[in-house]
Amino acid sequence: MLEPVTQYISEDEPCFQLTEVDFVPEKGETRRYRTFFVMRSDRITKFIEDMGPAKEQTADQCRILGGVIDDVTSRINIFHTVAELREIADGLRLKPEFDKLELAQVDQIKT
């Protein structure tokens, strides 16, 4: 199934999720993309921004939820806007790195 895509979003628009993830093309360099999943006419629609080469990104990839899907009714409930999720993502990018092993309380992480 094709997902609807848009060429614009507004900062006050309800936002289900924001992701910042690396995409590895068949050829060329790996790039990081920020994707907003916004609500349009009761459907989730994607807006994608190119953040540049992945090797130039200093922060980890992230996924920030702005809403949930009710398991019983399948209703989508949105709690955040584009601006709020953008602010959270920008804040995460500005924070100093932390020891992920300490967070997980382990001495190694399997990859």
C-alpha positions as CSV (number, residue, x, y, z in Angstrom):
1,M,0.0,0.0,0.0
2,L,1.3,3.4,-0.9
3,E,1.6,6.0,1.9
4,P,0.4,9.5,1.1
5,V,3.2,12.1,1.0
6,T,3.0,15.8,1.2
7,Q,5.3,18.7,0.1
8,Y,4.4,21.0,3.1
9,I,3.5,20.9,6.7
10,S,2.6,23.6,9.3
11,E,4.1,23.8,12.8
12,D,0.7,23.6,14.5
13,E,-0.3,20.5,12.6
14,P,-1.0,17.3,14.6
15,C,2.0,15.0,14.3
16,F,1.8,11.2,15.0
17,Q,5.6,10.6,14.8
18,L,8.9,12.1,13.9
19,T,11.9,10.0,12.8
20,E,15.5,10.9,12.0
21,V,17.0,7.9,10.3
22,D,19.8,7.0,7.9
23,F,18.9,5.8,4.4
24,V,21.4,3.7,2.5
25,P,20.9,4.0,-1.3
26,E,22.0,1.4,-3.8
27,K,24.7,3.8,-4.8
28,G,25.9,7.1,-3.4
29,E,26.4,8.2,0.1
30,T,24.2,7.4,3.1
31,R,22.0,10.3,4.1
32,R,19.9,11.1,7.1
33,Y,16.2,12.0,6.6
34,R,13.8,13.6,9.1
35,T,10.2,12.3,8.5
36,F,7.1,13.8,10.0
37,F,4.0,11.7,10.0
38,V,1.1,14.2,10.2
39,M,-2.6,13.7,10.2
40,R,-4.4,14.8,7.0
41,S,-8.1,13.9,6.4
42,D,-8.0,11.1,9.0
43,R,-4.9,9.6,7.4
44,I,-1.3,9.6,8.3
45,T,0.7,11.5,5.7
46,K,4.5,11.7,5.4
47,F,6.7,14.8,5.0
48,I,10.4,14.1,4.4
49,E,13.4,16.5,4.9
50,D,16.9,15.7,3.9
51,M,19.3,16.4,6.8
52,G,22.5,15.8,4.8
53,P,25.2,13.1,4.8
54,A,24.8,10.6,7.6
55,K,28.5,10.8,8.4
56,E,28.2,14.5,9.3
57,Q,25.4,13.8,11.9
58,T,26.7,13.9,15.5
59,A,23.5,12.6,17.2
60,D,22.0,9.2,17.1
61,Q,19.1,8.3,14.9
62,C,15.8,8.7,16.7
63,R,12.1,8.0,16.6
64,I,9.7,10.3,18.7
65,L,6.1,9.4,19.1
66,G,3.5,12.2,19.1
67,G,0.5,9.9,19.3
68,V,-0.8,6.4,19.7
69,I,-3.3,4.0,18.0
70,D,-6.0,2.6,20.3
71,D,-5.8,-1.2,20.2
72,V,-9.5,-1.5,20.8
73,T,-11.0,1.2,18.5
74,S,-8.1,1.6,16.1
75,R,-8.6,5.3,16.6
76,I,-5.5,7.5,16.2
77,N,-4.9,9.8,19.2
78,I,-2.5,12.7,18.6
79,F,-0.9,14.5,21.6
80,H,1.8,16.7,19.9
81,T,2.3,19.0,17.0
82,V,5.0,19.3,14.4
83,A,6.6,22.1,16.3
84,E,6.6,20.2,19.6
85,L,8.2,17.1,18.1
86,R,10.8,19.2,16.2
87,E,11.7,20.9,19.5
88,I,12.2,17.6,21.2
89,A,14.4,16.3,18.4
90,D,16.4,19.5,18.3
91,G,16.9,19.2,22.1
92,L,18.1,15.6,21.8
93,R,20.6,16.6,19.1
94,L,22.0,19.3,21.4
95,K,22.4,17.2,24.5
96,P,25.9,15.8,25.2
97,E,26.3,12.1,24.4
98,F,25.6,9.7,27.2
99,D,26.9,6.2,27.8
100,K,24.3,3.8,26.3
101,L,25.8,0.9,28.2
102,E,25.2,2.7,31.4
103,L,21.6,3.5,30.5
104,A,21.0,-0.2,29.7
105,Q,23.0,-1.2,32.8
106,V,25.0,-3.7,30.8
107,D,28.7,-4.0,29.9
108,Q,28.1,-4.6,26.2
109,I,25.4,-4.1,23.6
110,K,24.9,-6.8,20.9
111,T,24.6,-5.5,17.4
